[in-house]
Amino acid sequence: MKFFRQSPDQKRRAALKTLGLGAAVGAGALASSANPLPSIEVPSASFEDNWHEFFQQHYQRMSPEEITEALARLERKYKAKYDVDVHVGNAPPLEGVVFGYALNVSKCQGYRECVKGCTTENNQTKDPDLEYIRVLEMEKGSMNLEHGDPYYGEEEPVPKPGKFYLPIQCHHCENPPCVKACPVKATWKEPDGIVVVDYNWCIGCRMCANACPYWARKFNWHEPKLPVEAINPQTHYLGNRPRFRGVMEKCTFCIQRTREGKMPACQEACPTGARVFGNLLDPHSEIRFVLENKNVFRLKEELNTEPKFWYYSD
């Protein structure tokens, strides 16, 4: 009996087949699968485009020519679906840059403007709402995250007496457990520290969500609802391009902005100046000043995930 070693592509096809998707060659077979992992949107573009998109190489293995073709296919797909000219960029990591974030919990007032800025910037589904940032209302003096309330009522003014507010999002760990958990290597850490997802390679098994200790991974159980007037047309392949049913997504430190020298949308939206973002390798950056001069802490440090997200107070 002979044994053959499967290539990464063969392993992924086998996983997809196990999940009930198979390698169907008919548009009807692709469209009729009841399993939500993942979804193929045949009507939104030409069948040829959808076919090539589904069976394209892993982003990390694609040649420059293949990447160019993939970006063009996505732009045609979004034009057909939304009648909007969506630009899908491919900005690479900047040399000498590793991004980090710090949040001043004494300044955060629980307004959730960061959440609104994030959802607007990153083309997140509006029905049901999918939010990368989770703001916990906490009892002063407590750091038990399990007792934090992410659903505190907006009808009551904030901040409330005896409470403080702790926003949580992807911490872009130096040692990310989500990456280790992914069976098809659809998620990885980029040289600038951003943990990304190749949505076209994700099989929606949700193992990364199980592994993440920060509740940062979000799953599209349904076809995302994205009103045309709400679409942000400036996107990145590994970031805020419109997603589809059956894939995981998460904060990417607004990769479409930060790799262009801008601040993340949540940082710009914060009305109290609680958020500090920057290059950890720049000794003159504000983030380095905070880390070197403030009493900082990180959540769940005992897990050795080495998050690049710090908290501090004045």
N, C-alpha and C positions, 0 to 999 in steps of 0.2 A: 504494500500500500504506500502510495506517495503522498507527501504532505506539501502543500504550497503555502508560502507566506503571503498574506494579503497586503496589498498596498493600502495607504490611508484612504484612497478613493474607494477601493473595494469594500473596506470596512464600513465606510459611511453608507454606501449603497446597501450593504447588508443590514445596517441598522435601520435605514429608511424602509426597507422591505419588511423587516420585523414589525415596524410600527404601522404597517398596512398601507404604505404609499407605493412601494414597488417601483418599477421602472416602466410605468405605463407609457405607451406611445400614442395613445389617443387622447384628444382634448377632453372627451367625455369622461374617460377614466380618471384623468388628472383632476377634473373639476368635481367629481362626484364622491370623492373620499370623505367619509364621515369623521375620520380621525383628524383632530385639529393640529397635527404635528408633521410638517408645517403646511401652510396653505399655498396653493398655486392659483394666481389670479389670471386665468386664461383670457377672460373677456376684456381685460384692461389694456392689452397690447397684442401685437401679432403673436401667433402661436410659436413662430420661429424664435422671437425674442424671449418668450417665456421658457421655451425649451432650453435655449442656450444659457439663460440665467440660472435655471435650476441645476444644470449639470456643469456649471463653470468650476474652475479650479478653486482651491482654497486661496483666499486673498494673499496670504504670505508666499504662495508659490507661483502666483500669476506673473507673467512677463509684463513689461511696460505696455506692450501692444494689447495684451489681453485685458489689462486694467482699463485702458482707454476705451476698448470695445464695451466692457462691462458698464462703465460710467455712461456711455452713450445709450446703451440699452435701457438703463434705469431712467434716464432723462426722457426717453421716448415713452416709457411706461407711465411715468407720472404725468406727462403731457396728455396722454390718452385718457387717463383716469380722472384727473382733476381739471384739465384744460388750463394748466398753469405751467409756466416755464420754470422748472425747478433745476437749479444748478447743483450737480453732485461733484464736490471737490475731492481732492486727494492729497491735501497738504501733508508732507512728511514731518516727522519730529524735527524740532529745531536743534541745531548743534549746541552743546553745552547747556542744555536746559533739562531740568527735572522739576516738574510742577509739585507744589505743595499748598495746603490750605490751612488756615487757622481761624477759629471762630471765638469771639469774645462773648462768653455767656452772660457777662454782666451788662452787656449792651443789647443783647437780643430781647425784644419785648413781645415776641410771639405773634407778630402781625401777619406772618406767612406771605409777605410780599416776595420773598425768595422763591417760594413754591410757584406763585403765579408767573414770575419772570422765567422760571425754568420751563414750565409747561408751554408757555408761549414760544419760547426760543426753540424748543426741541421737538416740535411737531408730535406731542403726545396725544393719545386718543382722548376725546372729550366725553365718550359714552361707552363704557363707564370711565370716569376720570382715572388716569394713571399718572401718578406723581413720583418723581425720583426722590424728592426731599420729604422726610417725615419729621415734623416738629412735635416734640414731646413736651407736654406740660408736666412739670415735676414739682414735688414738694421741696421747699428749701431745706437744705441739710441732707437730702437723700440723693443717692446716685443709683438706685435700683431701677434700671431701665424697664424691667418688666412691669413696674407700677406706673410708668409714665403714660399719660393720656394723649394719644395722637388725634383724638376726636373732640377736643375741648370746643365748646360752642362758640361760634362766631357772633351770636347775638349778645354775648356778654363782653364788655370792654376788657381789653388786655393792656398791660399785665395785671393779673389778679393778685390780691394780697396773699403773701405766703407762698407764692409760686415763682419758679423760674422756667426758662424755655431752652430746650436742647434740640436743635436741628440735627438730623442724621441723614446721611446720604452715602453714596459709595465712597469709601475711604482710600481707594486706589492703593491697596497694600503693596508693600515691597515683596511680601511673601503671600500672595493671594491664594487662599484655599479654593476659591471658585475656579481658578485656572486649573488647579490639580484635579478637580472633580469632573471637569468636562470630558466626556469619553471620546469626542470627535475633534478636540482642540479648536473649537469655534471661538474661544476667548483666550486672550493672552495679554501680557504686559508689554507695552511699547517702550522704546528707549527713553522717552520723556516721562515715564512713570504712569502714563494713562492706561488703565485696563479697558480693553475694547472688546467688541463682539462683532464677528462677521455674521450678519443676520442670514445671509444666504447659505451659510454652512451650519448654522444652528439647527438641531433636530428637535428642540423643544422638550428635552427630557427633564429639565428643571433640576438637574443634579447640582448645578452651580448655586441655585437658590437655597438648596438644602445646606450647602457648605458655607454660605456667607453668614457671618455672625452679626452683620449690621443691617439686615433686611433690605439690602440695596438692589437686589435683582427683581425685576418685574416681568410678568408673563402675559402675553396677549392671548387671553382665552377666546376672544371674539375678534372679528374683523374690526380694526381700529376705525373709529368715527372721527374724521378730520375735516371740518368744514372748509370749503375752498377759501373763504375769506380769512381763515385763521392760519393758512399755510405759510411757513417761513421758507422762502425759495432758496435761501443760501444754506446749503447742507454739505455734509462730508460723508463719504462712503461708510466710515466707521463711527459716524455720529448720529446726527439728527435727520437723516433722510427718512421719509415715511416708511414705517415698518408694516408688517402684515401679521395675520393670525398665526399663532403657533410658534412664536419665537420669543426669546428673552431679550430684554433691553435694560439699560441702566444709565446712570450719570456717566458722562465722559469728560468731565471738566470742560464742557462746551468746546470740544476739540475743533469744531468749525470756527470758533472765535479765538481760542487761546493760541492756536498755531499760527494765527495771523497777527499776534501781538495785542489782542484785546483781552478784557477781563471776562470771566464767566458771567452769564446772565444773572445768576443769583446774587453775585457780588454787586453788580450794578443796581439791582433792584432793592437791595437792603437799605431801608431809610434811616437806620441808626448807625451805620458804619461798623457793624459787628463782624464783617467778613474781610479777611485778608488773604489774598491769593498772590502767588508769585513763584519765582525761580529759586529753588533751594540751593542751587549752585552759585548764585550771585550773592557775594558777601555784603553787598550794599542794598539788597532788596528788603522790602518791608517785612516779608515773611521771615527772613533771617533775623531781623531785628527783634521780632516777636519771640522767636524761638530762643534767642540768646539773652533776652532781657525780661521775659515774663515767666511766671510760674505756669508751665504748660502741662497738660496731661492728655493721654489718648485713651479711648474706650477699649476695654477688653485687651489690654496690653499683655496679659498673661497668656494669651493665645499665640503670641509670637508671630502675628501677621504683619507687624511693622507698618501700620497705616501711615499714610502721608497726609493725615488730617488730624490737627491738634485743636484742643480747647484751652482757653485761658480766661482769666478775669482780671479786672483792674484792682 
